[in-house]
Amino acid sequence: MPKTEYETPELIDAGLFEEITEGGANGSVLDASFSAGTPVSDLTFS
């Protein structure tokens, strides 16, 4: 079986982390822990 030549991985700049993941955004609905579409305003914090 012939050996294949190693290709060095390439790093591509896809933009700002916050824009790609939306990690810096405050939304009006929640995810994972609550039902889809639950508005943030329906929560109470104690």
N, C-alpha and C positions, 0 to 999 in steps of 0.2 A: 504494500500500500504506500503510495508516494506521499511524502510530507508536504503539507501546504505551507506557503510562506506566511509568516506572521504579519498582520496588518495592525499598525499602531492605532489605538482608538483616537477619535477626534472629539474635542469638546466644542459644542456649538452654543453660542450665546443666544438664548431664546428670549431674553428680556428679564425684567425685574421679577424676583421671586414672588413678591406680594401680588403683582399683576397676574402671574401665571397661576398661582394657587388661590388667589382671592383671599389670602390670609390676612391682609390688612383691611379688609372691608367689613363694615358693620351692615348686616342685612336686616330685613324686617321679619324674616321667618327663621326657624331653627332647623337643625338636622338631627342626625343619629339618635339622640335620646328621646325625641318627641315625635309624635305623628307628623306626617308630611303636611306642610302648610300651617303649622301652629305659629300664630303671630307672637313675637317677642312680648308684646304688650299684655298677653294673657298670663304671663308668669308673675309670681310673687316671690320675693327673696326674703328669707328670714335669718 
